[in-house]
Amino acid sequence: MMNIEKVGVVGCGLMGAGIVQTAAQAGYATVVRELNEELLEKGLGRISAFLDKGVEKKKLTQAKRDATWACIQGTTDLNDLADCDLVIEVIYEDLQAKQELLRELDSICKDDTIFASNTSSLFITEMGTATERPERVVGLHYFYPSVINQLLEIVETDQTPSEVTDALLVFARSTGKVPIVVRDAPGFAVNRYFVPWLNEAVRLLDDGLANIATIDEAAREYFNIGLGPFALMNATGIPIAYHCTVSFMNSLGEFYGAATGLAAQFEAGKPWDLDGEVDGTAKEAVAERLMAVVFAVAAQLVEEGVASIEDTERGALIGLRWPRGPFGMMNDLGVDRALELVEAVAGHAPSLSVPDFLLKQAASGQPWTIKDVKLKIRDSIATITMTRPEAMNALNEKVLRELKDAITKLRQDPTVRVVIITGEGPAFVAGADIKTMLAADLTEVEEFTRLGQGVMDDIETLDKPVIAAINGFALGGGLEIALACDIRLASTEARMGLPEVGLGIFPGFGGTQRTTRLIGKGYACELIFTGKHVSADEAKSMGLVNRVLPPDQLMNEAWALAERIANQGPVAVAQAKTSINQALQTGLDAGLAYELDAVMKTFDTEDQKEGMTAFLERRKPEFKGK
């Protein structure tokens, strides 16, 4: 896997400055280029002020602030980006200007440099045509404010190789972002439905259905958000919304074109007047129109393969900070009712049709399936990712059952030899979902605990090695998942603990048992009785984890370790795992007897003959798991 070590950013405005800070704060050597010294000083000053504010608010230490600043180099010369592994352009939204910039960078940068655009509305494929490396031109769409908002859309084209996407996923996660991978299409995933939501709000105003105050109030109430569409446009800039609608109309059709009022407001160059009386009788009709547009467009983009249901949902939860995404909202409302709303809008909206995807789901009578556990298998290695970052990957019954299903599937798949478990976002798994547990009665708590214990046992007894790649917080049930794994690698950013006693309970998914067996009674008592969190280095000194790695190296190391294990005899590895686990459960004599039986099983395999023959013939063995 290729490594990104040095990052270039072209443009140091509001978005660019945030991207520079994000990369530098993660320890990347970062070069930022502006057109002239005045713009450069302004941008660097913005970064410096933001870092100082972080220290003032105790979100950053002075040492971290200084280390971040030391990673940043400002320049007005594009040639200073020549040896960057990744260059992100953050200039104004003009295709020709971006193509000219990429063409110049193409002649300056090394052959394997990845070029990324922060565009929100232009086609990445068209930008790539200006270079001799279109397969290495991608989108990295940050969301405002870029230094704070965790969402990052990684935009692939038809030419993007997996090594580029994998490198960008590692980069994104190491900088604290939650990446979603989307296809090169108008608006990508989030803006594809967010901009029409803004635009439809103006259409409602144009149609005379309600005034601005009513539309904003309806949106806040029904979408459960802090700012309505008009207030949001004032905050982020009316020109951004307008230019997106123009771009979308050219590629998607008339429905996506700017509402009359939006075009007029853009021409006037003024913010929306948010004052006015709220008409409570109009709020439901307003909300239904807004929901219908979001539902229709979200279903359409998933049908087109632009993004998955889960990533489309996550875009709203994290990027827009909506408490529910389009598919979750449809499930809450009922998919059949959601279809009725879409049909009502599609009946009079030009170039907006009812997606077949939505029609089929409504006909099934089932809610949308939105997974919180992602299973990906490549070659002989499976990666399980806990993908509920908006809730710190907290465990509830749904998550545990999905994890159990993933383990069951892997147990039945003979092609998989090693499993990696990790988390998306700032947490590996930050424990159980407290709201769910608080609402449960004693019977439900017992069932939940038995389910959790069963899942941990499934992980521990899986006949394939399981590596925990602990990327962030591993607390309570999260640490118990890691304890059930065979090998634990931790990021320097990881924090671990069993804090249940602070809630009036104690670890119940095997925490008291596996912690004691792994690190001894003394350390186990200290962790559990105090409920304290420990750093990755402290965890290593206790024996909780095998190794501690920088965030950008964690998954690479986990993958390299998995590959090395996968190249060994799978039957031998499986038998060795069961023998090692047996050592924790029996006395020495019984353990040795079990080991002898397991060793004899490995000698009666094709793999044993192949392994020893290959050794004598000085070649790499070709194990078949038989």
TAUR-V490567 format. One record per residue. RES is the residue in one small letter. PSI is psi in degrees with one decimal (NA if undefined). Layout:
BEGIN
res->{RES:RES}
psi->{PSI:PSI}
END
This chain:
BEGIN
res->{m:m:n:i:e:k:v:g:v:v:g:c:g:l:m:g:a:g:i:v:q:t:a:a:q:a:g:y:a:t:v:v:r:e:l:n:e:e:l:l:e:k:g:l:g:r:i:s:a:f:l:d:k:g:v:e:k:k:k:l:t:q:a:k:r:d:a:t:w:a:c:i:q:g:t:t:d:l:n:d:l:a:d:c:d:l:v:i:e:v:i:y:e:d:l:q:a:k:q:e:l:l:r:e:l:d:s:i:c:k:d:d:t:i:f:a:s:n:t:s:s:l:f:i:t:e:m:g:t:a:t:e:r:p:e:r:v:v:g:l:h:y:f:y:p:s:v:i:n:q:l:l:e:i:v:e:t:d:q:t:p:s:e:v:t:d:a:l:l:v:f:a:r:s:t:g:k:v:p:i:v:v:r:d:a:p:g:f:a:v:n:r:y:f:v:p:w:l:n:e:a:v:r:l:l:d:d:g:l:a:n:i:a:t:i:d:e:a:a:r:e:y:f:n:i:g:l:g:p:f:a:l:m:n:a:t:g:i:p:i:a:y:h:c:t:v:s:f:m:n:s:l:g:e:f:y:g:a:a:t:g:l:a:a:q:f:e:a:g:k:p:w:d:l:d:g:e:v:d:g:t:a:k:e:a:v:a:e:r:l:m:a:v:v:f:a:v:a:a:q:l:v:e:e:g:v:a:s:i:e:d:t:e:r:g:a:l:i:g:l:r:w:p:r:g:p:f:g:m:m:n:d:l:g:v:d:r:a:l:e:l:v:e:a:v:a:g:h:a:p:s:l:s:v:p:d:f:l:l:k:q:a:a:s:g:q:p:w:t:i:k:d:v:k:l:k:i:r:d:s:i:a:t:i:t:m:t:r:p:e:a:m:n:a:l:n:e:k:v:l:r:e:l:k:d:a:i:t:k:l:r:q:d:p:t:v:r:v:v:i:i:t:g:e:g:p:a:f:v:a:g:a:d:i:k:t:m:l:a:a:d:l:t:e:v:e:e:f:t:r:l:g:q:g:v:m:d:d:i:e:t:l:d:k:p:v:i:a:a:i:n:g:f:a:l:g:g:g:l:e:i:a:l:a:c:d:i:r:l:a:s:t:e:a:r:m:g:l:p:e:v:g:l:g:i:f:p:g:f:g:g:t:q:r:t:t:r:l:i:g:k:g:y:a:c:e:l:i:f:t:g:k:h:v:s:a:d:e:a:k:s:m:g:l:v:n:r:v:l:p:p:d:q:l:m:n:e:a:w:a:l:a:e:r:i:a:n:q:g:p:v:a:v:a:q:a:k:t:s:i:n:q:a:l:q:t:g:l:d:a:g:l:a:y:e:l:d:a:v:m:k:t:f:d:t:e:d:q:k:e:g:m:t:a:f:l:e:r:r:k:p:e:f:k:g:k}
psi->{133.6:149.2:137.2:120.1:-32.5:132.5:137.2:143.2:128.4:110.1:124.6:41.2:-155.4:-50.2:-45.7:-43.1:-40.4:-39.2:-41.7:-49.0:-41.6:-44.8:-45.5:-37.3:-25.9:1.3:5.6:134.9:121.3:123.5:124.2:131.7:132.3:166.5:-34.2:170.4:-35.4:-48.0:-36.4:-47.1:-37.4:-44.5:-44.9:-36.2:-36.8:-42.7:-45.6:-42.9:-38.7:-39.4:-42.4:-38.7:-35.9:-40.1:-43.8:-38.5:5.3:26.5:-17.5:144.6:160.7:-36.3:-41.3:-38.0:-45.9:-38.2:-39.1:-46.9:-35.3:-20.6:-9.6:129.7:124.3:147.7:160.3:7.6:116.5:-27.2:-21.5:-6.6:6.7:-37.4:17.4:146.4:-26.2:130.9:124.9:122.3:135.3:44.5:-178.4:157.5:81.5:119.4:-45.5:-41.7:-40.7:-39.8:-41.6:-41.1:-46.9:-35.6:-42.2:-42.8:-34.9:-32.9:-12.7:-45.2:159.7:161.5:-30.3:7.8:136.1:132.0:130.4:143.2:140.8:16.2:149.0:-7.0:-10.2:158.8:128.4:-38.8:-41.6:-36.4:-40.8:-24.6:-16.4:-3.0:170.0:7.7:54.5:-26.8:-12.8:17.1:119.7:177.0:137.9:93.8:102.7:157.9:143.4:138.0:130.8:-24.4:-16.0:-46.1:127.7:-17.1:140.8:118.7:121.6:115.5:114.4:148.5:-179.9:-14.8:-5.5:119.9:156.8:-30.4:-32.5:-47.3:-43.9:-41.8:-39.1:-33.1:-43.4:-45.2:-48.6:-49.0:-35.6:-19.3:11.4:12.7:156.4:104.4:144.8:138.2:124.5:162.4:159.5:101.1:159.9:123.1:-2.3:-124.6:-58.9:-50.8:-20.7:-36.5:-21.5:-44.4:-44.8:-31.5:-45.3:-45.6:-38.9:-31.6:-40.7:-36.1:-38.5:-39.8:-45.1:-38.7:-8.9:16.4:-31.4:163.3:175.9:-44.5:-40.3:-42.1:-45.1:-41.5:-41.6:-42.6:-43.7:-42.1:-48.7:-29.0:-6.7:52.6:167.0:-35.1:137.5:175.5:-37.8:-41.3:-37.7:-42.6:-37.2:-37.1:-40.2:-16.2:116.7:-37.5:-34.8:-47.9:-43.6:-49.1:-34.8:-41.9:-37.2:-46.0:-43.4:-40.3:-38.5:-29.6:-19.7:-20.2:175.6:-35.3:-34.7:-6.3:158.7:133.3:153.3:-44.6:-32.7:-43.5:-42.1:-40.7:-36.8:-45.4:-36.0:-24.0:29.4:154.2:163.8:143.9:111.3:-4.7:155.5:165.0:137.6:127.6:100.1:-26.5:-16.7:-8.8:-40.7:-44.0:-39.0:-49.3:-38.8:-38.5:-44.6:-43.2:-41.5:-43.0:-44.7:-44.6:-45.7:-47.6:-40.2:-44.3:-37.9:-43.8:-33.4:-40.8:-35.8:-8.8:18.1:-40.2:163.6:166.3:-45.7:-43.3:-33.7:-42.5:-46.5:-32.6:-39.9:-43.0:-41.4:-48.4:-43.0:-13.1:34.7:141.7:-21.4:140.4:-179.5:-44.4:-34.5:-39.7:-40.3:-39.5:-41.3:-41.2:-29.8:124.7:-33.9:-40.4:-38.5:-41.1:-41.5:-42.2:-42.8:-42.4:-36.5:-40.5:-43.0:-23.7:-24.0:-0.7:123.2:137.8:17.6:117.0:165.8:119.0:137.8:-34.0:-43.1:-40.5:-45.0:-39.3:-41.6:-39.5:-28.3:-21.5:9.4:151.1:165.4:143.0:119.2:105.6:142.6:-1.3:122.7:130.0:124.1:129.1:124.3:125.7:-121.6:16.4:129.8:139.5:122.3:121.8:125.9:112.9:60.3:53.1:-27.3:-18.5:24.5:29.7:29.4:147.3:126.8:-176.3:-41.4:-46.9:-44.7:-40.9:-36.5:-39.0:-41.2:-42.6:-39.7:-44.1:-40.8:-43.1:-41.4:-34.1:-32.0:-1.6:104.7:-14.0:-19.5:128.8:-24.0:148.0:137.8:133.2:129.2:179.9:153.8:139.9:-159.4:-1.2:145.8:-69.6:122.7:30.0:-168.5:158.4:104.5:-38.0:-41.7:-43.3:-38.0:-33.6:-8.8:149.7:177.5:-39.0:-43.0:-38.1:-42.6:-43.3:-40.9:-42.6:-42.5:-39.3:-46.7:-45.0:-39.1:-39.8:-42.3:-39.5:-37.9:-41.3:-47.5:-36.1:1.6:135.6:30.4:142.2:141.2:124.9:126.1:119.9:93.0:100.3:-17.1:-138.7:125.8:90.0:146.2:-121.5:-25.2:-44.8:-32.7:-33.2:-47.0:-38.9:-29.1:-14.9:166.2:-34.7:139.5:120.2:139.9:142.4:153.5:-20.1:-6.1:147.0:133.7:150.4:165.3:79.3:15.1:-31.2:-26.8:-11.9:3.4:14.4:-169.1:167.4:131.3:4.0:30.0:4.8:-40.9:-29.7:-54.0:-33.9:-44.7:-43.4:-31.0:-45.8:2.1:161.4:-41.3:-55.0:-37.9:-45.0:-42.4:-46.3:-47.0:-40.8:-34.3:-24.7:14.4:156.6:143.3:150.5:169.7:-40.1:-40.3:-40.7:-38.9:-41.2:-27.7:-20.0:10.1:-35.2:155.6:-45.6:154.9:132.5:153.9:150.7:-37.6:-5.5:-9.2:-55.2:-33.4:-43.3:-40.4:-41.6:-42.4:-41.2:-42.3:-41.2:-41.4:-41.4:-42.0:-23.4:-5.6:175.4:115.8:-35.8:-43.4:-43.0:-43.5:-43.9:-37.2:-39.8:-46.5:-34.9:-41.2:-44.2:-35.9:-32.3:-26.2:-10.2:-11.2:172.2:172.9:-45.0:-45.7:-36.6:-41.1:-37.0:-40.9:-41.4:-42.9:-45.1:-41.9:-39.9:-42.6:-33.4:-36.5:-29.9:-17.1:44.5:159.0:-34.2:-37.6:-44.6:-41.9:-42.8:-45.1:-37.5:-43.2:-37.0:-46.0:-32.4:2.5:49.8:167.2:130.0:152.1:89.8:144.4:-2.3:27.6:NA}
END
